[in-house]
Amino acid sequence: MRRTDRAVTDPDEIDAILRRCEVGRLGLWSHGEPYVVPLHFAHIWSGDQVVVYIHGAGEGRKIEAISQGGRACFEADRRIETVDHARVCRIGATFESAIGWGLPEVCGQSELMMEGLVALLDKYSPGRSGELTQRDAAMVTVLRMPLDTITAKRRA
């Protein structure tokens, strides 16, 4: 990280950043080129490792790329406000972000899939995860990506 003064290393702060970010981006290699897709996500901690969960369709370019077995990059960020400056090229923004790397996988009909769906519901529709049934879960594909490395950054 070039700006080490902006680095966030405390796991509790990284957790808070990821909770505040509403959209993440999954970077994959597909058809000989980078492919980045925005998506809703949730995360949990498994020991000292962040695990990202994503849901979506069970087919398409994202699933095809993941089935190739390559590593991927996950990124989430949150713009807070514009920072004005007298010099136009110095206008910026305050923000928080996190970037991690790992090997994404498709969860079958398993406890991990339900864990991911509960985390997603708790994030985007608090209080509704108790309504989740196996029938509901069968309608989506859940991706799980343990991050073996994660960095976070904040410009306050």
N, C-alpha and C positions, 0 to 999 in steps of 0.2 A: 504494500500500500504506500503510495507516494506521500500522502498527507497523514503521517502517523499521529499528528495532533488531533485528527478527527476520528481516529480508530476507536471502536467500541469493543472491548474485550470481556466485559463482565457478562456472564451467561444470563443473568436476570435482565440486563439491559437489552441484550440480543433478543431474548424472549419477548420483551415489551415491544421492540421495534417490529418483529414479525407479527405480533398480535394487532398492531395498528395499521399495517399494510393491508390493503384490501385486494390488490391484484398482484400476482406474481408472474414471472415469465420463465418458461422452460426453454432452454437452449439445447438443441439437438443437432446431430449431423444427419442429413437426409438428402438422398439423390445427389450426392457429391457437393453439397453446399450447406452452410449453416441454416438452420430453421429455428426461429424463435416464436413461441406462441404464448399470448397472454392468457391467464386463467385464474380462477378462484382457487385458493389453497388454504390448508390449515396445517398446523405443525404440532408435534408433541416432542417431548424429550424422552429418550430411552437411555437412561444413565446420563452420560455427558454428551450424547449425540442427538442432534436435531434430526427428526424424521418428518419430511414434508409429504402430505397427502393431497391428491388431486383427483377430481372425478370428471367424467365426460363420456363421450361415445366410445364404443368398443372397437371402432375401426377408423381408418383415416391415416393421414400422414404422420401424426404424432405417435400412434400405436405402431405403425409400420417401422418408424425410426427406432422406437424403444425395443421392438422385437429383434433388431440387429445386435443388441447387447452392448452397445457402446456407452461410455460415460456421458454425463450430461451436466449442464450448469443450470442452477436455479437462482433467480434474482427477484427481489421484491424491494420496492421503494415507496417513499411517501414524501411528496412535496409539501412543505409547510407554508412558506410565503416567499414572495419576491423580495430580494434585497436590492434596493435601488442604489445607484451610484452616479456621481457627476459625469463620469466617463462611461459612455454607452457600452463599451466592450468589457466593463467591469460589473455590469448588472448580473446578478446571480439569484440564488434561492437558498433558503434553509431547507434541509432535508434529512431523512434517515434512510438507510438502505442496508441490505444484507445480500451477500452472494455466497453460494455454496456449491460444492461439486459432489457428485456421487453417481451411483448406478441405479437408474429408475427400473421398477419392475411392475408388472400388472399383478394385482392381488386377485387370487381366485375367490370363490365363495368361502371366506375364512374369517377367523376372528380379527385378523389384521384389516380386512376390508371393512368390517363393521366398526373397528376402532377408528379408521379413517373417516367413514361417513359420520360417525358421532362427532368427531372433532370438527368436521366441516359444518354440520348443522349447529353445533354449539357456537361456532364463530359467526355464521351468517344469519342464523335464525335461532337465537338463544331461547332455550326452554322447549324446543320442538324435538330434540333428539330422542326423547322417550316414545315418540310416535313411530319411530323407524321400525319397519318390519322386514323380514327376509324377502318378501315379495317386492317391496320398494327397492331394496338393495340390488335385487336381480336386474333392475332396469338400467343400471349404470355400470360403468367400468371404473374401478378405483386404482389409481397408481400410487405407489409408495416409493419414496426416494430417501434413504438414509444418507445424510450429508457427512462425508468423512472429513470435510474441511468446510469451515464457514468463517467469513469475515464480515464485519459490520462497520458502518461509518455514519457519522452525524456531523452536519454543519448546523450549529445552533445560532 
